[in-house]
Amino acid sequence: GEHFSVKGTTMQYENEYDLSNQYDRGLQAVEAKSSFITRVYTKLALSILALAGIEAAVFGIVGAEKILAFTESHLLAMGLVFLAMCVAGPFISNAVLASNPSRPTQYGLLAFNILIEATFLFPLLAVAGLYFGSALIWQACGLTASLFIALSAAVFVTRIDFSFLRSFLTFCGFAALILIAAALLFGFHLGMWFTIAVIFLACGYILYDTSVMMRYAEPDDDIICTINLFTSVMTLFFYILRLLMELNRN
C-alpha cells in the first residue's frame, strides 16, 4: 500500500509536469505568433508610409499637371506598361520567393513592390488631385483603412480559414487582367461595376492573406506576408479611389 501510494504520487507529479510543459509550450507558441503578426503589420505600415513618401516627393518635384499631361499623351503605352507590370510583378516575386531568398533579397523584393504600386498610383492620384481635390484622396484612404481593419478583424474573431479562396481568387484575377487588356486594345470603358468587382476581389485577397499569415506562415515569412498584404491593400485603395471618382464625376 505504501509503495502504491508513492508510485501514485510520482505519476501525479509527472502528469502535472507534463501539463506544465504543454502550457509553457502553448504560451510560447502564442507569444511567437503574436510577435510575428506584430512584425508583419509594422512592416506593412512602414511600406505604406514609404509609398506615400515616394508619391509626395514625385508630385512635389514634377507636379500633378506634368504627370497628367504625360499620361494623356502616352495613354495606350502607359496602359500596356500597367498591364505588363500587373503580370510581370507577381511572376518576378514568385520566381524570387521560389529560390528561398535571403532576408536582404526579401527586403529588396518588398522595395520592388512598393515602387510598382507607386508607379500605378501616379496617374490616378494626378487626376484625383486636379479634378476632385485632395479631400477625395483622403476619403479613399479612410475607406481603405476601415475595410482593411474590418476584414482583418473578421479573420481574427471568427477564426475561419479563408485559404480555400485561393483558386477562386486566382481565376478572378486572371479574368480581370484579360478584361483590362481588352479595354486597352479595343478602347472601351470597363465602368463602375468592374471597379466594384475588383474591390470585392481585393477584399477576398485580404481575407486570404490574413488567414495564411495566421495559420500557415513560418516565423521567417514576415516579409513575404507583408508583400502579399501590401499588394492587396494598395489594389483595394486604387479601386476605391476610382469608384469615388466615378461617383463624383458630375
C-alpha positions as a Markdown table, in Angstrom:
| # | Residue | x | y | z |
|---|---|---|---|---|
| 1 | Gly | 0.0 | 0.0 | 0.0 |
| 2 | Glu | 2.9 | 2.3 | 0.9 |
| 3 | His | 4.6 | 1.5 | -2.5 |
| 4 | Phe | 1.4 | 2.1 | -4.4 |
| 5 | Ser | 0.9 | 5.5 | -2.7 |
| 6 | Val | 4.4 | 6.6 | -3.6 |
| 7 | Lys | 4.0 | 5.5 | -7.2 |
| 8 | Gly | 0.7 | 7.2 | -7.5 |
| 9 | Thr | 2.2 | 10.4 | -6.1 |
| 10 | Thr | 5.1 | 10.2 | -8.6 |
| 11 | Met | 2.7 | 9.6 | -11.5 |
| 12 | Gln | 0.7 | 12.6 | -10.3 |
| 13 | Tyr | 3.8 | 14.8 | -10.3 |
| 14 | Glu | 4.8 | 13.6 | -13.8 |
| 15 | Asn | 1.3 | 14.4 | -15.1 |
| 16 | Glu | 1.4 | 17.8 | -13.6 |
| 17 | Tyr | 4.9 | 18.4 | -15.0 |
| 18 | Asp | 3.7 | 17.3 | -18.5 |
| 19 | Leu | 0.7 | 19.6 | -18.2 |
| 20 | Ser | 3.0 | 22.5 | -17.1 |
| 21 | Asn | 5.3 | 21.8 | -20.1 |
| 22 | Gln | 2.4 | 21.8 | -22.5 |
| 23 | Tyr | 1.1 | 25.0 | -21.1 |
| 24 | Asp | 4.5 | 26.6 | -21.4 |
| 25 | Arg | 4.9 | 25.4 | -25.0 |
| 26 | Gly | 1.5 | 26.7 | -25.8 |
| 27 | Leu | 2.2 | 30.1 | -24.2 |
| 28 | Gln | 5.5 | 30.3 | -26.1 |
| 29 | Ala | 3.7 | 29.5 | -29.4 |
| 30 | Val | 1.1 | 32.2 | -28.8 |
| 31 | Glu | 3.7 | 34.7 | -27.9 |
| 32 | Ala | 5.7 | 33.8 | -31.0 |
| 33 | Lys | 2.7 | 34.1 | -33.3 |
| 34 | Ser | 1.7 | 37.4 | -31.7 |
| 35 | Ser | 5.3 | 38.7 | -32.3 |
| 36 | Phe | 5.2 | 37.5 | -35.9 |
| 37 | Ile | 1.9 | 39.3 | -36.6 |
| 38 | Thr | 3.2 | 42.5 | -35.0 |
| 39 | Arg | 6.2 | 42.4 | -37.2 |
| 40 | Val | 4.1 | 41.9 | -40.3 |
| 41 | Tyr | 1.7 | 44.8 | -39.6 |
| 42 | Thr | 4.7 | 47.0 | -38.6 |
| 43 | Lys | 6.4 | 46.4 | -41.9 |
| 44 | Leu | 3.0 | 46.9 | -43.7 |
| 45 | Ala | 2.6 | 50.3 | -42.1 |
| 46 | Leu | 6.2 | 51.3 | -42.9 |
| 47 | Ser | 5.7 | 50.2 | -46.5 |
| 48 | Ile | 2.6 | 52.3 | -46.9 |
| 49 | Leu | 4.4 | 55.3 | -45.4 |
| 50 | Ala | 7.3 | 54.7 | -47.8 |
| 51 | Leu | 4.9 | 54.7 | -50.8 |
| 52 | Ala | 3.3 | 57.9 | -49.5 |
| 53 | Gly | 6.7 | 59.4 | -49.2 |
| 54 | Ile | 7.5 | 58.5 | -52.9 |
| 55 | Glu | 4.2 | 59.9 | -54.1 |
| 56 | Ala | 4.7 | 63.2 | -52.2 |
| 57 | Ala | 8.3 | 63.6 | -53.4 |
| 58 | Val | 7.5 | 62.9 | -57.1 |
| 59 | Phe | 4.4 | 65.2 | -57.1 |
| 60 | Gly | 6.4 | 67.9 | -55.3 |
| 61 | Ile | 9.2 | 67.8 | -57.8 |
| 62 | Val | 7.4 | 67.0 | -61.1 |
| 63 | Gly | 3.9 | 68.3 | -60.4 |
| 64 | Ala | 0.4 | 66.7 | -61.0 |
| 65 | Glu | -0.1 | 68.7 | -64.2 |
| 66 | Lys | 3.0 | 67.3 | -65.9 |
| 67 | Ile | 2.3 | 63.7 | -64.8 |
| 68 | Leu | -1.3 | 64.0 | -66.1 |
| 69 | Ala | -0.1 | 65.5 | -69.4 |
| 70 | Phe | 2.5 | 62.8 | -69.9 |
| 71 | Thr | -0.2 | 60.1 | -69.1 |
| 72 | Glu | -2.7 | 61.6 | -71.6 |
| 73 | Ser | -0.1 | 61.8 | -74.4 |
| 74 | His | 1.0 | 58.2 | -73.8 |
| 75 | Leu | -2.3 | 56.6 | -72.7 |
| 76 | Leu | -2.1 | 53.4 | -74.6 |
| 77 | Ala | 1.6 | 52.8 | -73.8 |
| 78 | Met | 1.0 | 53.6 | -70.1 |
| 79 | Gly | -1.9 | 51.2 | -70.1 |
| 80 | Leu | 0.2 | 48.4 | -71.7 |
| 81 | Val | 3.0 | 49.1 | -69.2 |
| 82 | Phe | 0.5 | 48.9 | -66.4 |
| 83 | Leu | -0.8 | 45.6 | -67.7 |
| 84 | Ala | 2.7 | 44.2 | -68.1 |
| 85 | Met | 3.6 | 45.2 | -64.6 |
| 86 | Cys | 0.5 | 43.5 | -63.3 |
| 87 | Val | 1.6 | 40.3 | -64.9 |
| 88 | Ala | 5.4 | 40.6 | -64.5 |
| 89 | Gly | 5.3 | 41.8 | -60.9 |
| 90 | Pro | 3.8 | 38.7 | -59.3 |
| 91 | Phe | 5.8 | 36.5 | -61.7 |
| 92 | Ile | 9.1 | 38.0 | -60.6 |
| 93 | Ser | 8.0 | 37.9 | -57.0 |
| 94 | Asn | 7.1 | 34.2 | -57.2 |
| 95 | Ala | 10.3 | 33.4 | -59.0 |
| 96 | Val | 12.4 | 35.1 | -56.4 |
| 97 | Leu | 10.5 | 33.5 | -53.5 |
| 98 | Ala | 10.8 | 30.1 | -55.0 |
| 99 | Ser | 14.6 | 30.3 | -54.7 |
| 100 | Asn | 14.4 | 30.6 | -50.9 |
| 101 | Pro | 15.9 | 34.1 | -50.9 |
| 102 | Ser | 17.9 | 35.7 | -48.1 |
| 103 | Arg | 16.4 | 38.4 | -45.8 |
| 104 | Pro | 18.1 | 41.2 | -47.8 |
| 105 | Thr | 16.7 | 39.8 | -51.0 |
| 106 | Gln | 13.2 | 39.7 | -49.5 |
| 107 | Tyr | 13.6 | 43.3 | -48.4 |
| 108 | Gly | 14.6 | 44.2 | -52.0 |
| 109 | Leu | 11.5 | 42.4 | -53.3 |
| 110 | Leu | 9.4 | 44.4 | -50.9 |
| 111 | Ala | 11.0 | 47.6 | -52.2 |
| 112 | Phe | 10.4 | 46.5 | -55.7 |
| 113 | Asn | 6.7 | 46.0 | -55.0 |
| 114 | Ile | 6.5 | 49.4 | -53.3 |
| 115 | Leu | 7.9 | 51.0 | -56.5 |
| 116 | Ile | 5.5 | 49.2 | -58.7 |
| 117 | Glu | 2.5 | 50.2 | -56.6 |
| 118 | Ala | 3.7 | 53.8 | -56.5 |
| 119 | Thr | 4.0 | 53.8 | -60.3 |
| 120 | Phe | 0.4 | 52.5 | -60.6 |
| 121 | Leu | -0.9 | 55.3 | -58.5 |
| 122 | Phe | 0.9 | 58.3 | -60.2 |
| 123 | Pro | -1.7 | 58.9 | -63.0 |
| 124 | Leu | -4.8 | 58.2 | -60.8 |
| 125 | Leu | -3.6 | 60.5 | -58.0 |
| 126 | Ala | -2.8 | 63.2 | -60.5 |
| 127 | Val | -6.4 | 63.0 | -61.9 |
| 128 | Ala | -7.9 | 62.8 | -58.5 |
| 129 | Gly | -5.9 | 65.7 | -57.1 |
| 130 | Leu | -6.5 | 68.1 | -60.1 |
| 131 | Tyr | -10.2 | 67.4 | -60.8 |
| 132 | Phe | -11.6 | 66.2 | -57.5 |
| 133 | Gly | -9.4 | 67.6 | -54.8 |
| 134 | Ser | -7.2 | 66.1 | -52.0 |
| 135 | Ala | -10.3 | 65.5 | -49.8 |
| 136 | Leu | -11.4 | 62.7 | -52.1 |
| 137 | Ile | -8.0 | 61.0 | -51.8 |
| 138 | Trp | -8.2 | 61.2 | -48.0 |
| 139 | Gln | -11.7 | 59.8 | -48.2 |
| 140 | Ala | -10.4 | 56.8 | -50.2 |
| 141 | Cys | -7.6 | 56.4 | -47.6 |
| 142 | Gly | -10.1 | 56.3 | -44.8 |
| 143 | Leu | -12.4 | 53.8 | -46.5 |
| 144 | Thr | -9.5 | 51.5 | -47.4 |
| 145 | Ala | -8.2 | 51.6 | -43.8 |
| 146 | Ser | -11.7 | 50.9 | -42.4 |
| 147 | Leu | -12.3 | 48.0 | -44.8 |
| 148 | Phe | -8.9 | 46.5 | -44.1 |
| 149 | Ile | -9.4 | 46.7 | -40.3 |
| 150 | Ala | -12.9 | 45.2 | -40.6 |
| 151 | Leu | -11.7 | 42.3 | -42.8 |
| 152 | Ser | -8.7 | 41.6 | -40.6 |
| 153 | Ala | -10.9 | 41.6 | -37.5 |
| 154 | Ala | -13.3 | 39.2 | -39.2 |
| 155 | Val | -10.4 | 36.7 | -39.7 |
| 156 | Phe | -9.1 | 37.1 | -36.1 |
| 157 | Val | -12.5 | 36.9 | -34.4 |
| 158 | Thr | -14.2 | 34.2 | -36.4 |
| 159 | Arg | -11.1 | 32.0 | -36.9 |
| 160 | Ile | -12.4 | 31.0 | -40.3 |
| 161 | Asp | -9.8 | 29.6 | -42.6 |
| 162 | Phe | -10.2 | 31.6 | -45.9 |
| 163 | Ser | -7.3 | 29.8 | -47.7 |
| 164 | Phe | -10.0 | 27.9 | -49.6 |
| 165 | Leu | -10.5 | 31.1 | -51.7 |
| 166 | Arg | -7.1 | 30.7 | -53.4 |
| 167 | Ser | -8.3 | 29.1 | -56.7 |
| 168 | Phe | -11.3 | 31.3 | -57.0 |
| 169 | Leu | -9.2 | 34.5 | -56.4 |
| 170 | Thr | -6.6 | 33.4 | -58.9 |
| 171 | Phe | -9.3 | 32.7 | -61.6 |
| 172 | Cys | -10.9 | 36.1 | -60.9 |
| 173 | Gly | -7.6 | 37.9 | -61.0 |
| 174 | Phe | -6.7 | 36.5 | -64.4 |
| 175 | Ala | -10.2 | 37.3 | -65.7 |
| 176 | Ala | -9.8 | 40.9 | -64.5 |
| 177 | Leu | -6.4 | 41.2 | -66.3 |
| 178 | Ile | -8.0 | 39.9 | -69.5 |
| 179 | Leu | -10.8 | 42.5 | -69.3 |
| 180 | Ile | -8.2 | 45.2 | -68.7 |
| 181 | Ala | -6.2 | 44.1 | -71.7 |
| 182 | Ala | -9.3 | 44.0 | -73.9 |
| 183 | Ala | -10.3 | 47.5 | -72.7 |
| 184 | Leu | -6.9 | 48.9 | -73.7 |
| 185 | Leu | -6.8 | 47.2 | -77.1 |
| 186 | Phe | -10.4 | 47.9 | -78.2 |
| 187 | Gly | -10.9 | 51.2 | -76.4 |
| 188 | Phe | -14.0 | 50.6 | -74.3 |
| 189 | His | -14.6 | 51.7 | -70.7 |
| 190 | Leu | -14.9 | 49.0 | -68.1 |
| 191 | Gly | -17.3 | 51.0 | -65.9 |
| 192 | Met | -18.3 | 51.2 | -62.3 |
| 193 | Trp | -19.4 | 47.5 | -62.0 |
| 194 | Phe | -15.9 | 46.3 | -62.9 |
| 195 | Thr | -14.4 | 48.6 | -60.3 |
| 196 | Ile | -16.8 | 47.3 | -57.7 |
| 197 | Ala | -16.0 | 43.7 | -58.7 |
| 198 | Val | -12.3 | 44.3 | -58.2 |
| 199 | Ile | -12.9 | 45.9 | -54.8 |
| 200 | Phe | -14.6 | 42.7 | -53.8 |
| 201 | Leu | -11.7 | 40.7 | -55.3 |
| 202 | Ala | -9.2 | 42.8 | -53.2 |
| 203 | Cys | -11.2 | 42.2 | -50.1 |
| 204 | Gly | -11.1 | 38.5 | -50.8 |
| 205 | Tyr | -7.3 | 38.6 | -51.1 |
| 206 | Ile | -7.1 | 40.4 | -47.8 |
| 207 | Leu | -9.1 | 37.7 | -46.1 |
| 208 | Tyr | -7.0 | 35.0 | -47.8 |
| 209 | Asp | -3.6 | 36.7 | -47.0 |
| 210 | Thr | -4.6 | 37.3 | -43.3 |
| 211 | Ser | -5.7 | 33.6 | -42.9 |
| 212 | Val | -2.4 | 32.4 | -44.4 |
| 213 | Met | -0.5 | 34.7 | -42.1 |
| 214 | Met | -2.3 | 33.4 | -39.1 |
| 215 | Arg | -2.4 | 29.7 | -39.8 |
| 216 | Tyr | 0.4 | 28.6 | -42.2 |
| 217 | Ala | 3.2 | 31.2 | -42.2 |
| 218 | Glu | 6.5 | 30.3 | -40.7 |
| 219 | Pro | 8.4 | 32.7 | -38.3 |
| 220 | Asp | 10.7 | 33.9 | -41.2 |
| 221 | Asp | 7.8 | 34.6 | -43.6 |
| 222 | Asp | 7.0 | 38.1 | -42.2 |
| 223 | Ile | 8.4 | 39.9 | -45.2 |
| 224 | Ile | 6.5 | 37.6 | -47.6 |
| 225 | Cys | 3.3 | 38.1 | -45.7 |
| 226 | Thr | 3.9 | 41.9 | -45.7 |
| 227 | Ile | 4.3 | 41.9 | -49.5 |
| 228 | Asn | 1.1 | 40.0 | -50.0 |
| 229 | Leu | -0.9 | 42.2 | -47.7 |
| 230 | Phe | 0.6 | 45.4 | -49.1 |
| 231 | Thr | -0.3 | 44.5 | -52.7 |
| 232 | Ser | -3.9 | 43.6 | -51.7 |
| 233 | Val | -4.3 | 46.8 | -49.6 |
| 234 | Met | -2.9 | 49.0 | -52.4 |
| 235 | Thr | -5.2 | 47.3 | -55.0 |
| 236 | Leu | -8.1 | 48.0 | -52.7 |
| 237 | Phe | -7.1 | 51.7 | -52.4 |
| 238 | Phe | -6.6 | 52.1 | -56.1 |
| 239 | Tyr | -10.1 | 50.8 | -57.0 |
| 240 | Ile | -11.9 | 52.6 | -54.1 |
| 241 | Leu | -10.4 | 55.8 | -55.3 |
| 242 | Arg | -11.6 | 55.0 | -58.8 |
| 243 | Leu | -15.1 | 54.3 | -57.5 |
| 244 | Leu | -15.2 | 57.6 | -55.6 |
| 245 | Met | -14.1 | 59.4 | -58.8 |
| 246 | Glu | -16.8 | 57.7 | -60.8 |
| 247 | Leu | -19.5 | 58.6 | -58.2 |
| 248 | Asn | -18.3 | 62.2 | -58.1 |
| 249 | Arg | -17.7 | 62.6 | -61.8 |
| 250 | Asn | -20.6 | 65.0 | -62.3 |
